[in-house]
Amino acid sequence: MTVLILLLLLALILGGAGFALRVLWWIAVVVAVLWLLGFVFRSAGTGGAKGRWYRW
């Protein structure tokens, strides 16, 4: 019985990790798209020094 509970707990942990990794992949894709769009808008705008789209 204890082994069954441990196996179910392990499956739950690994399933949760898989879901979290999938969500993190989607977040990474969205951030990468926004980052690339920043380059497009940087070249289209007038911009300041060297056409930077960020303030640092």
FENJOUR-V850448 format. One record per residue. N is the residue number from 1. PHI is phi as a letter, one per 20 degrees, with the letter a starting at -180 (* if undefined). NEAR is the number of other ideal C-beta (glycine too) atoms within 10 Angstrom. Layout:
n=N phi=PHI near=NEAR
n=N phi=PHI near=NEAR
//
This chain:
n=1 phi=* near=5
n=2 phi=f near=6
n=3 phi=f near=7
n=4 phi=f near=8
n=5 phi=f near=9
n=6 phi=f near=10
n=7 phi=f near=10
n=8 phi=f near=10
n=9 phi=f near=10
n=10 phi=f near=10
n=11 phi=f near=10
n=12 phi=f near=10
n=13 phi=f near=10
n=14 phi=f near=10
n=15 phi=f near=10
n=16 phi=f near=10
n=17 phi=f near=10
n=18 phi=f near=10
n=19 phi=f near=10
n=20 phi=f near=10
n=21 phi=f near=9
n=22 phi=f near=10
n=23 phi=f near=10
n=24 phi=f near=10
n=25 phi=f near=10
n=26 phi=f near=9
n=27 phi=f near=10
n=28 phi=f near=10
n=29 phi=f near=10
n=30 phi=f near=10
n=31 phi=f near=10
n=32 phi=f near=10
n=33 phi=f near=10
n=34 phi=f near=9
n=35 phi=f near=9
n=36 phi=f near=9
n=37 phi=f near=11
n=38 phi=f near=13
n=39 phi=f near=10
n=40 phi=f near=10
n=41 phi=f near=11
n=42 phi=f near=14
n=43 phi=f near=10
n=44 phi=e near=10
n=45 phi=e near=11
n=46 phi=f near=5
n=47 phi=m near=12
n=48 phi=e near=9
n=49 phi=f near=5
n=50 phi=l near=6
n=51 phi=m near=12
n=52 phi=f near=12
n=53 phi=e near=15
n=54 phi=d near=6
n=55 phi=d near=5
n=56 phi=e near=3
//
